[in-house]
Amino acid sequence: MLDVRGLRKVYDGHGRQVEAVRDLTFTLEPGDLTCLVGPSGCGKTTLLKCIAGLLTPSGGEVLLDGARVTGPRPGMAVVFQEYGRSLFPWMRVRENVELPLKQKKSLSKQRRRELVEDALDAVGLSEAGTAYPWQLSGGMQQRVAIARALAYEPEVLLMDEPFAAVDAQTRAGLEDLVRRLWRDRGMTILFVTHDIDEAVYLGQRVVTLSASPTVVQDQLTVDLPDERDQLHTRSDPRFVELRTHVYEQIQNARPGGGPAVSPAAS
């Protein structure tokens, strides 16, 4: 479904070049839920923007269903960390969710309405369609951003630390929402996070990146049961083993091997 081959990104600035991403190669099969973690500043967001077609790589390539990504693709949608910037405050919730669908000229108004209502129902916001984003809590606003991505009917959903700005209780509920939507809709999801516990709880696989300039440090299969819940899964001894492994990889990935992220970073 998604194939990243030798991806490299170099930024030019102040008369010198900064190599943010050196050589990244990994794949996502159809229906995968893969989490991406790494030390702070390792280029996770740069990588995601290259995959989404929002940045042009300096080398290598990204393939979606075998076709090279050279710009934003209809088969991909992105959920950003800062929902306050990605939602338009002067537009009601329903209008925010519908906005990207207007780029799909083949969709009738009726079909757009159906997709919007289905997406809002999927994230538990059926009654919030006429509200403005600023009238909702942070967690509800991020649900609106997720609904907007769902309505677009993506094959691949890219999520860039989407829960970093919400409290722990809200975050737990949103994590379970992502797991449910992934199971129900069969999407391929690449989820970027700095929270190791979140990566192990959510993913079928955790890809750990090195410090910048970035390469793939480790790829770990998460062999936890498919049915997960916040209480029992996180207290499972196997969960503890997996999160410890990922934490050790991130420590090893940093220059000098010092700690950068706690296992339960928030």
ChimeraX commands (.cxc) that place a marker at each C-alpha (Angstrom):
marker #1 position 0.00,0.00,0.00 radius 0.5
marker #1 position 2.69,2.50,1.05 radius 0.5
marker #1 position 6.35,2.09,0.13 radius 0.5
marker #1 position 9.05,4.49,1.37 radius 0.5
marker #1 position 12.36,3.91,-0.45 radius 0.5
marker #1 position 15.62,5.57,0.52 radius 0.5
marker #1 position 13.88,8.80,1.45 radius 0.5
marker #1 position 16.19,11.77,2.04 radius 0.5
marker #1 position 15.40,15.38,2.89 radius 0.5
marker #1 position 17.89,18.25,3.02 radius 0.5
marker #1 position 16.95,21.80,3.98 radius 0.5
marker #1 position 18.85,24.83,2.68 radius 0.5
marker #1 position 19.22,27.78,5.02 radius 0.5
marker #1 position 21.67,30.52,5.97 radius 0.5
marker #1 position 24.20,29.37,3.41 radius 0.5
marker #1 position 24.38,25.78,4.58 radius 0.5
marker #1 position 22.52,22.53,4.14 radius 0.5
marker #1 position 20.90,20.61,6.98 radius 0.5
marker #1 position 20.26,16.92,6.39 radius 0.5
marker #1 position 17.03,16.15,8.28 radius 0.5
marker #1 position 16.33,12.67,6.89 radius 0.5
marker #1 position 19.19,10.57,5.54 radius 0.5
marker #1 position 17.92,7.20,4.28 radius 0.5
marker #1 position 14.49,5.93,5.32 radius 0.5
marker #1 position 13.08,2.71,3.93 radius 0.5
marker #1 position 9.99,0.88,5.18 radius 0.5
marker #1 position 6.64,-0.39,3.88 radius 0.5
marker #1 position 3.04,-0.53,5.03 radius 0.5
marker #1 position 0.81,-3.34,3.84 radius 0.5
marker #1 position -2.91,-2.72,3.22 radius 0.5
marker #1 position -4.74,-2.51,6.56 radius 0.5
marker #1 position -1.59,-1.94,8.66 radius 0.5
marker #1 position -1.61,0.27,11.74 radius 0.5
marker #1 position 2.02,1.29,12.20 radius 0.5
marker #1 position 3.32,3.75,14.78 radius 0.5
marker #1 position 6.43,5.84,14.21 radius 0.5
marker #1 position 8.53,7.02,17.17 radius 0.5
marker #1 position 11.95,8.58,17.61 radius 0.5
marker #1 position 13.99,11.13,19.54 radius 0.5
marker #1 position 12.81,14.74,19.59 radius 0.5
marker #1 position 13.85,16.55,16.41 radius 0.5
marker #1 position 14.57,13.38,14.45 radius 0.5
marker #1 position 12.40,14.39,11.50 radius 0.5
marker #1 position 9.14,12.54,12.13 radius 0.5
marker #1 position 6.99,15.41,10.87 radius 0.5
marker #1 position 9.30,16.01,7.90 radius 0.5
marker #1 position 8.93,12.35,6.96 radius 0.5
marker #1 position 5.14,12.50,7.24 radius 0.5
marker #1 position 4.95,15.63,5.07 radius 0.5
marker #1 position 7.08,13.95,2.42 radius 0.5
marker #1 position 4.82,10.89,2.47 radius 0.5
marker #1 position 1.73,13.12,2.19 radius 0.5
marker #1 position 3.19,14.97,-0.79 radius 0.5
marker #1 position 3.38,18.25,1.12 radius 0.5
marker #1 position 7.21,18.34,0.92 radius 0.5
marker #1 position 9.41,17.27,-1.98 radius 0.5
marker #1 position 12.10,14.75,-0.94 radius 0.5
marker #1 position 15.71,15.50,-1.78 radius 0.5
marker #1 position 16.21,11.85,-2.68 radius 0.5
marker #1 position 14.42,8.53,-2.72 radius 0.5
marker #1 position 10.71,8.14,-3.32 radius 0.5
marker #1 position 7.33,7.37,-1.80 radius 0.5
marker #1 position 4.96,5.02,-3.61 radius 0.5
marker #1 position 1.22,4.72,-2.96 radius 0.5
marker #1 position -0.26,1.61,-4.57 radius 0.5
marker #1 position 2.79,1.49,-6.82 radius 0.5
marker #1 position 2.46,5.08,-8.07 radius 0.5
marker #1 position 5.03,7.69,-7.08 radius 0.5
marker #1 position 3.80,10.44,-4.75 radius 0.5
marker #1 position 4.67,13.85,-6.22 radius 0.5
marker #1 position 2.03,15.94,-4.44 radius 0.5
marker #1 position -1.10,15.55,-2.28 radius 0.5
marker #1 position -2.99,12.42,-3.32 radius 0.5
marker #1 position -6.74,11.68,-3.20 radius 0.5
marker #1 position -5.95,8.36,-1.51 radius 0.5
marker #1 position -4.35,9.98,1.55 radius 0.5
marker #1 position -5.62,12.17,4.36 radius 0.5
marker #1 position -3.69,13.84,7.20 radius 0.5
marker #1 position -4.72,14.58,10.79 radius 0.5
marker #1 position -2.43,17.22,12.27 radius 0.5
marker #1 position -1.44,17.83,15.86 radius 0.5
marker #1 position -2.77,21.39,16.10 radius 0.5
marker #1 position -6.50,21.00,15.53 radius 0.5
marker #1 position -6.95,24.69,16.47 radius 0.5
marker #1 position -5.11,25.64,13.28 radius 0.5
marker #1 position -6.58,23.00,10.99 radius 0.5
marker #1 position -10.24,23.77,11.74 radius 0.5
marker #1 position -11.77,27.01,10.50 radius 0.5
marker #1 position -13.38,28.80,13.47 radius 0.5
marker #1 position -15.90,30.70,11.33 radius 0.5
marker #1 position -17.27,27.48,9.81 radius 0.5
marker #1 position -19.59,25.11,11.61 radius 0.5
marker #1 position -18.49,21.56,12.33 radius 0.5
marker #1 position -20.42,20.09,9.42 radius 0.5
marker #1 position -18.92,22.64,7.02 radius 0.5
marker #1 position -15.39,21.92,8.27 radius 0.5
marker #1 position -15.86,18.21,7.64 radius 0.5
marker #1 position -17.36,18.78,4.20 radius 0.5
marker #1 position -14.75,21.25,2.96 radius 0.5
marker #1 position -12.20,18.79,1.43 radius 0.5
marker #1 position -15.01,16.87,-0.26 radius 0.5
marker #1 position -15.70,19.88,-2.47 radius 0.5
marker #1 position -12.42,19.09,-4.24 radius 0.5
marker #1 position -13.97,15.81,-5.40 radius 0.5
marker #1 position -16.00,17.15,-8.30 radius 0.5
marker #1 position -17.63,13.79,-8.97 radius 0.5
marker #1 position -19.48,13.84,-5.62 radius 0.5
marker #1 position -23.03,15.14,-5.56 radius 0.5
marker #1 position -24.19,17.40,-2.72 radius 0.5
marker #1 position -26.30,14.53,-1.41 radius 0.5
marker #1 position -23.34,12.17,-1.35 radius 0.5
marker #1 position -21.22,14.79,0.40 radius 0.5
marker #1 position -23.89,15.16,3.08 radius 0.5
marker #1 position -24.02,11.39,3.53 radius 0.5
marker #1 position -20.26,11.13,3.96 radius 0.5
marker #1 position -20.22,14.01,6.46 radius 0.5
marker #1 position -23.01,12.54,8.58 radius 0.5
marker #1 position -21.43,9.08,8.51 radius 0.5
marker #1 position -18.05,10.48,9.60 radius 0.5
marker #1 position -19.54,12.55,12.43 radius 0.5
marker #1 position -21.50,9.53,13.63 radius 0.5
marker #1 position -18.31,7.41,13.54 radius 0.5
marker #1 position -16.53,9.79,15.94 radius 0.5
marker #1 position -19.56,10.29,18.20 radius 0.5
marker #1 position -20.40,13.84,17.12 radius 0.5
marker #1 position -23.72,13.38,15.33 radius 0.5
marker #1 position -25.31,16.13,17.42 radius 0.5
marker #1 position -22.48,18.65,17.01 radius 0.5
marker #1 position -22.79,19.40,13.30 radius 0.5
marker #1 position -24.19,22.90,13.77 radius 0.5
marker #1 position -21.70,23.96,16.46 radius 0.5
marker #1 position -18.59,26.02,15.82 radius 0.5
marker #1 position -15.21,24.44,16.68 radius 0.5
marker #1 position -14.54,27.04,19.40 radius 0.5
marker #1 position -17.69,25.87,21.18 radius 0.5
marker #1 position -16.23,22.37,21.61 radius 0.5
marker #1 position -13.59,20.93,23.93 radius 0.5
marker #1 position -10.11,20.15,22.62 radius 0.5
marker #1 position -10.87,16.44,22.40 radius 0.5
marker #1 position -14.08,17.09,20.47 radius 0.5
marker #1 position -12.25,19.41,18.08 radius 0.5
marker #1 position -9.73,16.68,17.34 radius 0.5
marker #1 position -12.64,14.30,16.70 radius 0.5
marker #1 position -13.90,16.82,14.13 radius 0.5
marker #1 position -10.47,16.77,12.46 radius 0.5
marker #1 position -10.57,12.96,12.39 radius 0.5
marker #1 position -14.11,13.03,10.97 radius 0.5
marker #1 position -12.95,15.35,8.19 radius 0.5
marker #1 position -10.24,12.85,7.26 radius 0.5
marker #1 position -12.69,9.91,7.40 radius 0.5
marker #1 position -15.22,11.66,5.18 radius 0.5
marker #1 position -12.52,11.94,2.51 radius 0.5
marker #1 position -12.52,8.10,2.34 radius 0.5
marker #1 position -8.72,7.72,2.36 radius 0.5
marker #1 position -6.88,4.50,1.68 radius 0.5
marker #1 position -4.06,5.75,3.92 radius 0.5
marker #1 position -4.56,7.92,7.01 radius 0.5
marker #1 position -1.50,9.83,8.24 radius 0.5
marker #1 position -1.66,11.10,11.83 radius 0.5
marker #1 position 0.98,13.55,13.13 radius 0.5
marker #1 position 1.03,13.42,16.96 radius 0.5
marker #1 position -2.71,14.12,16.91 radius 0.5
marker #1 position -3.30,13.74,20.66 radius 0.5
marker #1 position -0.32,15.66,22.01 radius 0.5
marker #1 position -2.41,18.71,22.92 radius 0.5
marker #1 position -5.17,16.98,24.92 radius 0.5
marker #1 position -5.30,15.75,28.52 radius 0.5
marker #1 position -4.52,12.14,29.47 radius 0.5
marker #1 position -8.12,11.01,29.92 radius 0.5
marker #1 position -9.21,12.49,26.59 radius 0.5
marker #1 position -6.15,11.02,24.95 radius 0.5
marker #1 position -7.06,7.50,26.11 radius 0.5
marker #1 position -10.52,7.84,24.60 radius 0.5
marker #1 position -9.11,9.09,21.29 radius 0.5
marker #1 position -6.61,6.22,21.16 radius 0.5
marker #1 position -9.49,3.74,21.51 radius 0.5
marker #1 position -11.39,5.66,18.83 radius 0.5
marker #1 position -8.50,5.22,16.38 radius 0.5
marker #1 position -8.32,1.48,17.11 radius 0.5
marker #1 position -12.07,1.14,16.54 radius 0.5
marker #1 position -12.08,3.14,13.30 radius 0.5
marker #1 position -9.11,1.16,12.02 radius 0.5
marker #1 position -10.90,-2.13,12.67 radius 0.5
marker #1 position -14.27,-0.98,11.33 radius 0.5
marker #1 position -13.03,0.79,8.20 radius 0.5
marker #1 position -10.01,-1.27,7.23 radius 0.5
marker #1 position -7.79,1.77,6.62 radius 0.5
marker #1 position -4.02,1.76,6.50 radius 0.5
marker #1 position -2.77,4.10,9.25 radius 0.5
marker #1 position 0.67,5.60,9.87 radius 0.5
marker #1 position 0.59,7.19,13.33 radius 0.5
marker #1 position 3.46,9.47,14.41 radius 0.5
marker #1 position 3.87,9.94,18.16 radius 0.5
marker #1 position 6.53,10.78,20.75 radius 0.5
marker #1 position 4.66,8.74,23.37 radius 0.5
marker #1 position 6.11,5.22,23.59 radius 0.5
marker #1 position 3.17,3.80,25.55 radius 0.5
marker #1 position 0.78,5.16,22.94 radius 0.5
marker #1 position 2.78,3.61,20.11 radius 0.5
marker #1 position 2.78,0.15,21.70 radius 0.5
marker #1 position -0.90,0.37,22.69 radius 0.5
marker #1 position -2.09,1.44,19.25 radius 0.5
marker #1 position 0.14,-0.26,16.74 radius 0.5
marker #1 position 0.56,-3.61,15.12 radius 0.5
marker #1 position 4.13,-2.49,14.56 radius 0.5
marker #1 position 6.40,0.23,15.95 radius 0.5
marker #1 position 9.07,1.75,13.70 radius 0.5
marker #1 position 11.77,3.54,15.72 radius 0.5
marker #1 position 13.81,6.27,14.04 radius 0.5
marker #1 position 17.35,7.31,14.88 radius 0.5
marker #1 position 18.48,10.81,15.79 radius 0.5
marker #1 position 18.82,13.27,12.90 radius 0.5
marker #1 position 19.97,12.69,10.19 radius 0.5
marker #1 position 17.39,9.98,10.41 radius 0.5
marker #1 position 17.42,6.32,9.46 radius 0.5
marker #1 position 15.23,3.42,10.64 radius 0.5
marker #1 position 16.70,2.24,13.95 radius 0.5
marker #1 position 14.34,-0.66,14.66 radius 0.5
marker #1 position 11.06,-2.28,13.60 radius 0.5
marker #1 position 9.09,-4.13,16.25 radius 0.5
marker #1 position 6.02,-6.33,15.79 radius 0.5
marker #1 position 3.53,-5.72,18.61 radius 0.5
marker #1 position 2.27,-9.20,19.48 radius 0.5
marker #1 position -0.47,-8.07,21.86 radius 0.5
marker #1 position -4.08,-9.29,21.43 radius 0.5
marker #1 position -6.13,-7.38,18.86 radius 0.5
marker #1 position -8.73,-6.61,21.52 radius 0.5
marker #1 position -7.11,-3.99,23.75 radius 0.5
marker #1 position -8.29,-1.75,26.55 radius 0.5
marker #1 position -6.58,0.94,28.56 radius 0.5
marker #1 position -6.68,-0.92,31.89 radius 0.5
marker #1 position -5.76,-4.52,31.09 radius 0.5
marker #1 position -3.51,-4.04,28.06 radius 0.5
marker #1 position -1.26,-1.49,29.75 radius 0.5
marker #1 position -0.83,-3.74,32.80 radius 0.5
marker #1 position 0.00,-6.80,30.68 radius 0.5
marker #1 position 3.63,-7.94,31.32 radius 0.5
marker #1 position 4.13,-8.27,27.57 radius 0.5
marker #1 position 3.12,-4.62,27.10 radius 0.5
marker #1 position 5.78,-3.62,29.63 radius 0.5
marker #1 position 8.40,-5.70,27.80 radius 0.5
marker #1 position 7.55,-4.10,24.45 radius 0.5
marker #1 position 7.57,-0.52,25.74 radius 0.5
marker #1 position 10.91,-1.16,27.46 radius 0.5
marker #1 position 12.36,-2.45,24.19 radius 0.5
marker #1 position 11.20,0.66,22.29 radius 0.5
marker #1 position 12.51,2.96,25.03 radius 0.5
marker #1 position 15.91,1.29,24.89 radius 0.5
marker #1 position 15.99,1.71,21.12 radius 0.5
marker #1 position 15.28,5.44,21.43 radius 0.5
marker #1 position 18.00,5.83,24.06 radius 0.5
marker #1 position 20.44,4.06,21.75 radius 0.5
marker #1 position 19.30,6.24,18.85 radius 0.5
marker #1 position 20.34,9.49,20.54 radius 0.5
marker #1 position 23.86,10.91,20.29 radius 0.5
marker #1 position 25.62,9.74,23.44 radius 0.5
marker #1 position 22.77,7.37,24.30 radius 0.5
marker #1 position 21.24,9.63,26.96 radius 0.5
marker #1 position 17.51,9.59,27.75 radius 0.5
marker #1 position 15.34,11.88,25.68 radius 0.5
marker #1 position 11.81,10.59,26.13 radius 0.5
marker #1 position 10.25,8.91,29.11 radius 0.5
marker #1 position 8.41,5.65,28.44 radius 0.5
marker #1 position 5.15,7.39,29.29 radius 0.5
marker #1 position 5.82,10.80,27.77 radius 0.5
marker #1 position 2.78,13.01,27.62 radius 0.5
marker link #1:1,2 radius 0.2
marker link #1:2,3 radius 0.2
marker link #1:3,4 radius 0.2
marker link #1:4,5 radius 0.2
marker link #1:5,6 radius 0.2
marker link #1:6,7 radius 0.2
marker link #1:7,8 radius 0.2
marker link #1:8,9 radius 0.2
marker link #1:9,10 radius 0.2
marker link #1:10,11 radius 0.2
marker link #1:11,12 radius 0.2
marker link #1:12,13 radius 0.2
marker link #1:13,14 radius 0.2
marker link #1:14,15 radius 0.2
marker link #1:15,16 radius 0.2
marker link #1:16,17 radius 0.2
marker link #1:17,18 radius 0.2
marker link #1:18,19 radius 0.2
marker link #1:19,20 radius 0.2
marker link #1:20,21 radius 0.2
marker link #1:21,22 radius 0.2
marker link #1:22,23 radius 0.2
marker link #1:23,24 radius 0.2
marker link #1:24,25 radius 0.2
marker link #1:25,26 radius 0.2
marker link #1:26,27 radius 0.2
marker link #1:27,28 radius 0.2
marker link #1:28,29 radius 0.2
marker link #1:29,30 radius 0.2
marker link #1:30,31 radius 0.2
marker link #1:31,32 radius 0.2
marker link #1:32,33 radius 0.2
marker link #1:33,34 radius 0.2
marker link #1:34,35 radius 0.2
marker link #1:35,36 radius 0.2
marker link #1:36,37 radius 0.2
marker link #1:37,38 radius 0.2
marker link #1:38,39 radius 0.2
marker link #1:39,40 radius 0.2
marker link #1:40,41 radius 0.2
marker link #1:41,42 radius 0.2
marker link #1:42,43 radius 0.2
marker link #1:43,44 radius 0.2
marker link #1:44,45 radius 0.2
marker link #1:45,46 radius 0.2
marker link #1:46,47 radius 0.2
marker link #1:47,48 radius 0.2
marker link #1:48,49 radius 0.2
marker link #1:49,50 radius 0.2
marker link #1:50,51 radius 0.2
marker link #1:51,52 radius 0.2
marker link #1:52,53 radius 0.2
marker link #1:53,54 radius 0.2
marker link #1:54,55 radius 0.2
marker link #1:55,56 radius 0.2
marker link #1:56,57 radius 0.2
marker link #1:57,58 radius 0.2
marker link #1:58,59 radius 0.2
marker link #1:59,60 radius 0.2
marker link #1:60,61 radius 0.2
marker link #1:61,62 radius 0.2
marker link #1:62,63 radius 0.2
marker link #1:63,64 radius 0.2
marker link #1:64,65 radius 0.2
marker link #1:65,66 radius 0.2
marker link #1:66,67 radius 0.2
marker link #1:67,68 radius 0.2
marker link #1:68,69 radius 0.2
marker link #1:69,70 radius 0.2
marker link #1:70,71 radius 0.2
marker link #1:71,72 radius 0.2
marker link #1:72,73 radius 0.2
marker link #1:73,74 radius 0.2
marker link #1:74,75 radius 0.2
marker link #1:75,76 radius 0.2
marker link #1:76,77 radius 0.2
marker link #1:77,78 radius 0.2
marker link #1:78,79 radius 0.2
marker link #1:79,80 radius 0.2
marker link #1:80,81 radius 0.2
marker link #1:81,82 radius 0.2
marker link #1:82,83 radius 0.2
marker link #1:83,84 radius 0.2
marker link #1:84,85 radius 0.2
marker link #1:85,86 radius 0.2
marker link #1:86,87 radius 0.2
marker link #1:87,88 radius 0.2
marker link #1:88,89 radius 0.2
marker link #1:89,90 radius 0.2
marker link #1:90,91 radius 0.2
marker link #1:91,92 radius 0.2
marker link #1:92,93 radius 0.2
marker link #1:93,94 radius 0.2
marker link #1:94,95 radius 0.2
marker link #1:95,96 radius 0.2
marker link #1:96,97 radius 0.2
marker link #1:97,98 radius 0.2
marker link #1:98,99 radius 0.2
marker link #1:99,100 radius 0.2
marker link #1:100,101 radius 0.2
marker link #1:101,102 radius 0.2
marker link #1:102,103 radius 0.2
marker link #1:103,104 radius 0.2
marker link #1:104,105 radius 0.2
marker link #1:105,106 radius 0.2
marker link #1:106,107 radius 0.2
marker link #1:107,108 radius 0.2
marker link #1:108,109 radius 0.2
marker link #1:109,110 radius 0.2
marker link #1:110,111 radius 0.2
marker link #1:111,112 radius 0.2
marker link #1:112,113 radius 0.2
marker link #1:113,114 radius 0.2
marker link #1:114,115 radius 0.2
marker link #1:115,116 radius 0.2
marker link #1:116,117 radius 0.2
marker link #1:117,118 radius 0.2
marker link #1:118,119 radius 0.2
marker link #1:119,120 radius 0.2
marker link #1:120,121 radius 0.2
marker link #1:121,122 radius 0.2
marker link #1:122,123 radius 0.2
marker link #1:123,124 radius 0.2
marker link #1:124,125 radius 0.2
marker link #1:125,126 radius 0.2
marker link #1:126,127 radius 0.2
marker link #1:127,128 radius 0.2
marker link #1:128,129 radius 0.2
marker link #1:129,130 radius 0.2
marker link #1:130,131 radius 0.2
marker link #1:131,132 radius 0.2
marker link #1:132,133 radius 0.2
marker link #1:133,134 radius 0.2
marker link #1:134,135 radius 0.2
marker link #1:135,136 radius 0.2
marker link #1:136,137 radius 0.2
marker link #1:137,138 radius 0.2
marker link #1:138,139 radius 0.2
marker link #1:139,140 radius 0.2
marker link #1:140,141 radius 0.2
marker link #1:141,142 radius 0.2
marker link #1:142,143 radius 0.2
marker link #1:143,144 radius 0.2
marker link #1:144,145 radius 0.2
marker link #1:145,146 radius 0.2
marker link #1:146,147 radius 0.2
marker link #1:147,148 radius 0.2
marker link #1:148,149 radius 0.2
marker link #1:149,150 radius 0.2
marker link #1:150,151 radius 0.2
marker link #1:151,152 radius 0.2
marker link #1:152,153 radius 0.2
marker link #1:153,154 radius 0.2
marker link #1:154,155 radius 0.2
marker link #1:155,156 radius 0.2
marker link #1:156,157 radius 0.2
marker link #1:157,158 radius 0.2
marker link #1:158,159 radius 0.2
marker link #1:159,160 radius 0.2
marker link #1:160,161 radius 0.2
marker link #1:161,162 radius 0.2
marker link #1:162,163 radius 0.2
marker link #1:163,164 radius 0.2
marker link #1:164,165 radius 0.2
marker link #1:165,166 radius 0.2
marker link #1:166,167 radius 0.2
marker link #1:167,168 radius 0.2
marker link #1:168,169 radius 0.2
marker link #1:169,170 radius 0.2
marker link #1:170,171 radius 0.2
marker link #1:171,172 radius 0.2
marker link #1:172,173 radius 0.2
marker link #1:173,174 radius 0.2
marker link #1:174,175 radius 0.2
marker link #1:175,176 radius 0.2
marker link #1:176,177 radius 0.2
marker link #1:177,178 radius 0.2
marker link #1:178,179 radius 0.2
marker link #1:179,180 radius 0.2
marker link #1:180,181 radius 0.2
marker link #1:181,182 radius 0.2
marker link #1:182,183 radius 0.2
marker link #1:183,184 radius 0.2
marker link #1:184,185 radius 0.2
marker link #1:185,186 radius 0.2
marker link #1:186,187 radius 0.2
marker link #1:187,188 radius 0.2
marker link #1:188,189 radius 0.2
marker link #1:189,190 radius 0.2
marker link #1:190,191 radius 0.2
marker link #1:191,192 radius 0.2
marker link #1:192,193 radius 0.2
marker link #1:193,194 radius 0.2
marker link #1:194,195 radius 0.2
marker link #1:195,196 radius 0.2
marker link #1:196,197 radius 0.2
marker link #1:197,198 radius 0.2
marker link #1:198,199 radius 0.2
marker link #1:199,200 radius 0.2
marker link #1:200,201 radius 0.2
marker link #1:201,202 radius 0.2
marker link #1:202,203 radius 0.2
marker link #1:203,204 radius 0.2
marker link #1:204,205 radius 0.2
marker link #1:205,206 radius 0.2
marker link #1:206,207 radius 0.2
marker link #1:207,208 radius 0.2
marker link #1:208,209 radius 0.2
marker link #1:209,210 radius 0.2
marker link #1:210,211 radius 0.2
marker link #1:211,212 radius 0.2
marker link #1:212,213 radius 0.2
marker link #1:213,214 radius 0.2
marker link #1:214,215 radius 0.2
marker link #1:215,216 radius 0.2
marker link #1:216,217 radius 0.2
marker link #1:217,218 radius 0.2
marker link #1:218,219 radius 0.2
marker link #1:219,220 radius 0.2
marker link #1:220,221 radius 0.2
marker link #1:221,222 radius 0.2
marker link #1:222,223 radius 0.2
marker link #1:223,224 radius 0.2
marker link #1:224,225 radius 0.2
marker link #1:225,226 radius 0.2
marker link #1:226,227 radius 0.2
marker link #1:227,228 radius 0.2
marker link #1:228,229 radius 0.2
marker link #1:229,230 radius 0.2
marker link #1:230,231 radius 0.2
marker link #1:231,232 radius 0.2
marker link #1:232,233 radius 0.2
marker link #1:233,234 radius 0.2
marker link #1:234,235 radius 0.2
marker link #1:235,236 radius 0.2
marker link #1:236,237 radius 0.2
marker link #1:237,238 radius 0.2
marker link #1:238,239 radius 0.2
marker link #1:239,240 radius 0.2
marker link #1:240,241 radius 0.2
marker link #1:241,242 radius 0.2
marker link #1:242,243 radius 0.2
marker link #1:243,244 radius 0.2
marker link #1:244,245 radius 0.2
marker link #1:245,246 radius 0.2
marker link #1:246,247 radius 0.2
marker link #1:247,248 radius 0.2
marker link #1:248,249 radius 0.2
marker link #1:249,250 radius 0.2
marker link #1:250,251 radius 0.2
marker link #1:251,252 radius 0.2
marker link #1:252,253 radius 0.2
marker link #1:253,254 radius 0.2
marker link #1:254,255 radius 0.2
marker link #1:255,256 radius 0.2
marker link #1:256,257 radius 0.2
marker link #1:257,258 radius 0.2
marker link #1:258,259 radius 0.2
marker link #1:259,260 radius 0.2
marker link #1:260,261 radius 0.2
marker link #1:261,262 radius 0.2
marker link #1:262,263 radius 0.2
marker link #1:263,264 radius 0.2
marker link #1:264,265 radius 0.2
marker link #1:265,266 radius 0.2
view
